[in-house]
């Protein structure tokens, strides 16, 4: 599935680029507030980070596509046992993803762009184990939705986004009775157009 998705993205990227009115490349970095919604995860956001590259492909005057390739980390705390009891243990978890958002760009004002679209995440460190049972606790991929606002001034980009998980991250066989786990992120960062 990963190879099929990456191949489809590459073909779409080439087709859109050939018909683009303008095309640019850049780098970006940002801070994230991340959490996983689900049973036994702490509810607050934890500070994390991301970095990578983006392309801006304007198809029409106000509409375009913004594919990105990002390294991002989701940090959370999982409670093993009953929360509040002396036997419960809090375990910090860091999940590293190669994230590929494919965003629709809508330039609704001269300096502002709305970004909206799907994001596919590939879990890089898939050996996370919550209770020492030797099985992977998280699925190897994640599908999310992205909505955000970007301010652009010459080559500088400043953005804020909300990323909401659409797929369940919990592997059904890893831990019993834990329900659905979904990723959430608040993203704030800067980008620099280099080409």
C-alpha angles and dihedrals in degrees: 000000000000092000092048092049093047091047092050091049091050092050092047090048092053094045094049092044091056091056097039124125090208135006131193139168130209148160128242143186133185151158124255137205102210137183141156117229111219147093114310096009118119111252101224127090119256125210117254139147147234139193139174147103137303140191127210115208115181111200099173132013095277103012131073147134128259114197117184139188111206140172106216136170129215114204124192143149122239123198116218110202128007111332113245096023120112090240094059118103126202114216123192114220128194117193116193116207137186097218124199113189117183103197133187110228120212116183100206095166134019094263102025135075130186114217121202133164151085129310127203117202127196114202108229100185099047096161095087111137121187102192105021094256094131096242129113111257099196131058116247094240140039132199117204141168122236131203123172152141126239129196115205128191115173104306096344122098125190116185144180124191145172117217118194125189118240098179131061111251094196116101106227095225100044104074128007124233097006099121126204124343119200130184122234128183139179108202129197123171153122133254134194123210107223102173 
